[in-house]
Amino acid sequence: MFKLGFGMPEVPRDPYYIFLLDDDVRRHEWFKQRFAKDHVDIAETVGEALELLKSASYDALFLDHDLLPEHYHAAEHDDEHTGYAIAVWLAENPNYQAASNITVHTRNADGAMRMVNCLRRGGRHADYVPFPLLTQKANIMAHL
């Protein structure tokens, strides 16, 4: 069947180490299911995120922007309590998570682009993939 192109052999791989910054418990469950064979660390706040990012190495970082309900439709930036604070920290600390693939997955496109631009100015490779489109990216990662 494989020779005919009807199947892909299951290739064993080491688990990925995934970091998730997100305050939505439903998304936590989605990541746990999607990366069931991998190690997933979850932070809901900027403080929790900094602790984890300073103490472990990750293959992939998934960052949300709006971490509290009051940020979702805020007229002003609250950079200290959003994923943008982590983007700034990563941009200013290139020795941490240097090899990590960074994906900003927020539905807040303006916040996402600010984060991505900040990370890129800091020499990081970062992409914006809105959460509804993450399934496709996660499927690609699972087959690497």
TORVEXZA-193027 format. One record per residue: residue number from 0; x, y, z of N, C-alpha, C in turn. Coordinates in Angstrom, 2 decimals. Atoms other than C-alpha are relative to their C-alpha. Layout:
% TORVEXZA-193027
seq/n.east/n.north/n.up/ca.east/ca.north/ca.up/c.east/c.north/c.up
NUM/X/Y/Z/X/Y/Z/X/Y/Z;
...
END
This chain:
% TORVEXZA-193027
seq/n.east/n.north/n.up/ca.east/ca.north/ca.up/c.east/c.north/c.up
0/0.82/-1.19/0.00/0.00/0.00/0.00/0.87/1.26/0.00;
1/-0.86/-1.18/-0.07/2.84/2.40/0.82/0.63/0.30/-1.36;
2/-0.62/-0.19/1.31/4.48/1.84/-2.56/-0.97/0.65/-0.98;
3/1.02/-0.56/0.89/1.22/2.80/-4.24/-0.45/1.38/0.46;
4/0.34/-1.34/-0.48/0.93/5.98/-2.18/-1.30/0.08/0.78;
5/1.27/0.00/-0.73/-2.12/4.93/-0.16/0.15/0.10/1.51;
6/-0.19/-0.09/-1.44/-0.59/5.25/3.26/1.37/0.55/0.31;
7/-1.28/-0.52/-0.46/2.19/6.81/5.22/0.44/-0.85/1.18;
8/-0.46/0.77/-1.16/4.34/4.73/7.54/0.08/0.89/1.23;
9/-0.11/-0.73/-1.27/4.23/5.79/11.18/1.48/0.01/0.38;
10/-1.41/-0.14/-0.33/7.69/7.13/11.92/0.09/0.46/1.45;
11/-0.12/-0.42/-1.39/8.59/7.23/15.59/0.86/1.27/0.11;
12/-0.77/-1.22/-0.23/9.87/10.56/16.89/-0.02/0.31/1.49;
13/-0.01/-0.45/-1.38/10.82/12.11/20.17/-1.13/0.99/0.21;
14/1.08/-0.96/-0.25/8.11/14.17/21.84/0.49/1.44/-0.18;
15/-0.26/-1.43/0.08/7.96/17.87/21.08/-0.28/0.61/1.37;
16/0.27/-0.79/-1.20/8.09/20.34/23.94/-0.70/1.27/-0.44;
17/0.89/-1.07/0.46/5.25/22.80/23.44/-0.29/0.94/1.17;
18/0.38/-1.02/-0.97/4.65/26.05/25.30/-1.23/0.71/-0.53;
19/1.23/-0.69/0.35/1.19/27.61/25.28/-0.26/1.13/0.98;
20/0.47/-1.13/-0.80/0.28/31.07/26.54/-1.41/0.31/-0.47;
21/1.40/-0.21/0.35/-3.50/31.29/26.58/-0.84/-0.10/1.26;
22/0.86/0.03/-1.19/-6.23/31.98/29.14/-1.28/-0.80/-0.20;
23/1.24/0.70/0.33/-8.95/29.92/27.44/0.17/-1.51/0.24;
24/-0.11/1.42/-0.37/-9.39/26.47/29.04/-0.37/-0.90/-1.17;
25/0.36/0.83/1.16/-11.05/25.16/25.87/1.19/-0.15/-0.94;
26/-1.21/0.10/0.83/-7.88/25.97/23.96/1.04/-0.88/0.67;
27/-0.92/0.90/-0.71/-5.82/24.23/26.64/-0.30/-1.44/-0.39;
28/0.41/1.37/0.34/-7.80/21.06/25.97/0.30/-0.33/-1.46;
29/-0.28/0.21/1.43/-7.45/21.48/22.19/1.48/-0.32/-0.18;
30/-1.43/0.24/0.13/-3.65/21.70/22.51/0.40/-1.34/0.61;
31/-0.32/1.28/-0.63/-3.49/18.74/24.90/-0.40/-1.17/-0.89;
32/0.45/1.07/0.90/-5.49/16.61/22.47/0.84/-0.03/-1.27;
33/-0.74/-0.09/1.26/-3.68/17.83/19.37/1.44/-0.48/0.15;
34/-1.38/0.39/-0.27/-0.26/17.23/20.93/0.06/-1.05/1.10;
35/0.12/1.02/-1.04/-1.19/14.16/22.97/1.29/-0.79/0.21;
36/-1.24/0.75/-0.12/2.16/12.47/22.28/1.17/0.89/0.42;
37/-1.05/-0.98/-0.30/4.10/15.58/23.24/-0.17/0.54/1.41;
38/0.03/-0.63/-1.31/4.85/17.57/26.38/-0.51/1.43/-0.18;
39/0.59/-1.33/0.15/2.65/20.69/26.71/0.00/0.70/1.37;
40/0.05/-0.86/-1.18/3.27/23.40/29.31/-0.90/1.18/-0.31;
41/0.99/-1.05/0.23/0.52/25.99/29.72/0.15/1.10/1.04;
42/0.02/-1.19/-0.86/0.66/29.50/31.13/-1.23/0.82/-0.37;
43/1.17/-0.84/0.23/-2.39/31.71/31.55/0.30/1.48/0.18;
44/-0.36/-1.40/-0.26/-0.61/34.90/32.62/1.43/0.27/-0.45;
45/-1.36/-0.40/0.38/2.51/36.84/31.70/0.99/-0.52/1.03;
46/-0.90/0.48/-1.06/4.08/35.95/35.07/0.28/-1.49/-0.10;
47/-0.17/1.44/0.15/3.48/32.22/34.62/0.84/-0.30/-1.23;
48/-0.73/0.21/1.24/4.81/32.44/31.07/1.49/0.24/0.19;
49/-1.41/-0.31/-0.21/8.05/34.08/32.13/0.70/-1.07/0.82;
50/-0.58/1.07/-0.82/8.66/31.43/34.79/0.34/-1.22/-0.85;
51/-0.22/1.18/0.83/8.26/28.61/32.28/1.06/0.23/-1.08;
52/-0.94/-0.28/1.08/10.20/30.27/29.47/1.44/0.14/0.49;
53/-1.34/-0.12/-0.59/13.15/30.92/31.79/0.54/-1.34/0.49;
54/-0.43/1.23/-0.64/13.24/27.38/33.16/0.01/-1.24/-0.89;
55/0.05/1.17/0.89/12.68/25.05/30.17/0.25/0.44/-1.44;
56/-0.18/-0.27/1.44/13.43/24.77/26.46/-1.16/-0.63/-0.76;
57/1.16/0.45/0.77/10.64/24.41/23.93/0.31/-0.02/-1.49;
58/-0.10/0.08/1.46/10.43/23.35/20.31/-0.92/1.01/-0.66;
59/0.99/-0.91/0.58/7.38/25.50/19.68/-0.66/0.82/1.11;
60/0.70/-0.91/-0.89/5.81/28.51/21.38/-1.27/0.46/-0.70;
61/1.27/-0.49/0.51/2.14/29.36/20.85/-0.46/1.11/0.94;
62/0.29/-1.17/-0.82/1.25/32.84/22.06/-1.33/0.64/-0.37;
63/1.24/-0.75/0.15/-2.14/34.45/22.54/0.29/1.45/0.38;
64/-0.17/-1.41/-0.37/-2.48/38.24/22.81/-0.91/0.36/1.16;
65/0.99/-0.43/-1.00/-5.67/38.87/24.79/-0.13/-1.08/1.07;
66/-0.03/1.01/-1.05/-5.25/37.07/28.10/-1.09/0.14/1.03;
67/1.09/-0.19/-0.95/-8.11/38.50/30.12/-1.20/0.54/-0.76;
68/1.19/-0.45/0.74/-11.70/39.15/29.04/-0.03/1.51/-0.25;
69/0.05/-1.45/0.20/-11.27/42.91/29.52/0.92/0.48/-1.12;
70/-0.89/-0.38/1.10/-8.54/42.91/26.84/-0.63/-0.21/-1.36;
71/0.52/0.42/1.29/-10.73/41.46/24.11/-0.47/1.16/-0.86;
72/0.50/-1.13/0.79/-12.32/44.73/23.04/0.46/1.33/0.59;
73/-0.51/-1.21/-0.63/-10.18/47.26/24.89/0.39/1.04/-1.04;
74/-0.34/-1.10/0.90/-9.73/50.64/23.24/1.47/0.38/0.13;
75/-1.40/-0.35/-0.24/-6.25/51.06/24.76/0.83/-1.26/0.18;
76/-0.91/1.12/-0.18/-3.21/48.80/24.84/0.32/-0.19/1.48;
77/-0.42/0.36/-1.34/-2.45/47.01/28.09/1.13/-1.01/-0.17;
78/-1.08/0.89/0.43/0.87/45.59/26.97/0.59/-0.84/1.13;
79/-0.62/0.72/-1.11/2.02/44.49/30.43/-0.73/-1.28/0.37;
80/0.81/1.16/-0.38/-0.78/41.93/30.80/-0.52/-0.78/-1.20;
81/0.39/0.72/1.20/-1.03/40.57/27.27/1.19/-0.78/-0.54;
82/-1.07/0.74/0.65/0.99/38.27/25.06/1.08/0.91/-0.57;
83/-1.00/-0.94/0.53/2.73/41.37/23.74/1.18/0.13/0.97;
84/-1.08/-0.07/-0.99/4.74/41.49/26.99/0.99/-1.15/-0.19;
85/-0.87/1.16/0.25/6.09/38.02/26.20/0.77/0.19/-1.30;
86/-0.70/-0.28/1.26/6.91/39.04/22.63/1.17/0.96/0.24;
87/-1.06/-0.96/-0.32/8.90/42.00/23.96/1.13/-0.69/0.76;
88/-1.01/0.70/-0.80/10.68/39.80/26.51/0.84/-0.93/-0.88;
89/-0.73/0.90/0.89/11.60/37.21/23.86/0.92/0.79/-0.94;
90/-0.81/-0.83/0.90/12.84/39.95/21.50/1.22/0.56/0.72;
91/-1.09/-0.59/-0.77/15.00/41.43/24.27/0.93/-1.04/0.64;
92/-0.78/1.07/-0.62/16.32/38.07/25.50/0.26/-1.13/-1.00;
93/-0.20/0.96/1.08/17.64/36.21/22.45/0.59/-1.33/0.44;
94/-0.57/1.26/-0.46/19.37/33.53/24.54/-1.05/-0.98/0.51;
95/1.08/0.87/-0.43/16.04/32.17/25.74/-0.81/-0.44/-1.22;
96/0.85/0.58/1.05/14.10/29.85/23.41/0.50/0.36/-1.40;
97/-0.60/-0.44/1.26/16.51/30.66/20.57/-0.41/-0.85/-1.19;
98/0.32/0.89/1.11/15.56/27.63/18.48/-1.50/-0.26/-0.15;
99/1.44/0.27/0.02/11.82/27.74/19.14/-0.69/0.59/-1.21;
100/0.89/-0.48/1.05/9.27/28.06/16.38/-1.12/0.76/0.72;
101/0.98/-0.83/-0.71/6.96/30.92/17.46/-1.20/0.26/-0.88;
102/1.26/-0.26/0.69/3.32/31.12/16.42/-0.89/0.83/0.90;
103/0.98/-0.82/-0.69/0.99/33.90/17.50/-1.36/-0.45/-0.52;
104/1.25/0.63/0.43/-2.49/32.37/17.45/-1.26/0.76/0.41;
105/1.15/-0.78/-0.47/-4.77/35.14/18.73/-0.97/0.31/-1.15;
106/0.97/-0.49/1.00/-7.94/36.20/16.94/0.11/1.51/-0.17;
107/-0.20/-1.44/0.05/-6.87/39.80/17.59/1.11/0.30/-1.01;
108/-0.98/-0.18/1.08/-5.15/40.56/14.27/0.94/1.17/0.26;
109/-0.86/-1.15/-0.29/-3.87/43.98/15.34/1.04/-0.35/1.06;
110/-0.92/0.42/-1.04/-2.35/42.58/18.51/1.00/-1.01/-0.52;
111/-0.89/1.02/0.57/-0.92/39.63/16.59/1.10/0.63/-0.83;
112/-1.01/-0.60/0.86/0.84/41.82/14.05/1.00/0.83/0.81;
113/-0.93/-0.71/-0.89/2.31/44.00/16.80/0.99/-1.00/0.61;
114/-0.86/1.01/-0.60/3.65/40.83/18.45/1.00/-0.55/-1.02;
115/-0.86/0.57/1.04/5.02/39.35/15.23/1.07/1.00/-0.42;
116/-0.98/-1.02/0.39/6.69/42.62/14.21/1.04/0.21/1.09;
117/-0.93/-0.14/-1.12/8.25/42.98/17.66/0.99/-1.17/0.01;
118/-0.86/1.19/0.00/9.59/39.41/17.55/0.97/0.02/-1.17;
119/-0.87/-0.03/1.18/10.95/39.83/14.04/1.07/1.09/0.13;
120/-1.01/-1.05/-0.24/12.66/43.12/14.95/1.08/-0.49/0.95;
121/-0.95/0.58/-0.95/14.31/41.16/17.75/0.76/-1.19/-0.57;
122/-0.73/1.08/0.65/15.65/38.61/15.24/-0.65/-1.36/0.10;
123/0.71/1.28/-0.13/13.06/35.92/15.92/-0.81/-0.30/-1.25;
124/0.92/0.41/1.06/11.17/33.93/13.34/-1.36/-0.22/0.67;
125/1.34/0.13/-0.58/7.47/34.30/14.14/-1.04/0.11/-1.10;
126/1.12/-0.02/0.94/4.24/33.67/12.28/-1.29/0.30/0.74;
127/1.35/-0.21/-0.53/0.64/34.68/12.79/-0.92/-0.99/-0.67;
128/0.99/0.96/0.48/-1.88/31.88/12.45/-1.19/0.10/0.94;
129/1.17/-0.10/-0.88/-5.35/32.69/13.83/-0.43/-1.38/0.50;
130/0.34/1.29/-0.61/-6.58/29.97/16.17/-0.85/-0.91/-0.89;
131/0.80/0.92/0.84/-9.26/28.65/13.75/0.81/-0.71/-1.10;
132/-0.82/0.62/1.04/-6.47/27.84/11.26/1.15/-0.83/0.56;
133/-1.11/0.72/-0.62/-4.13/26.16/13.74/-0.02/-1.50/-0.27;
134/0.07/1.44/0.24/-5.37/22.65/12.98/0.93/-0.40/-1.14;
135/-0.86/0.32/1.14/-3.58/22.70/9.64/1.47/0.04/0.40;
136/-1.39/-0.11/-0.44/-0.29/23.88/11.20/0.35/-1.13/0.95;
137/-0.25/1.08/-0.96/-0.58/21.34/14.04/0.14/-1.34/-0.72;
138/-0.10/1.24/0.77/-1.14/18.54/11.52/1.35/-0.11/-0.70;
139/-1.31/0.01/0.65/2.03/19.54/9.68/1.08/-0.33/1.03;
140/-1.00/0.25/-1.05/4.05/19.59/12.93/-0.02/-1.47/0.43;
141/0.12/1.38/-0.48/2.73/16.15/13.91/0.67/-0.98/-0.96;
142/-0.60/0.91/0.98/4.16/14.66/10.71/1.46/0.29/-0.28;
143/-1.43/-0.30/0.20/7.64/16.20/10.95/0.87/-0.97/0.74;
END
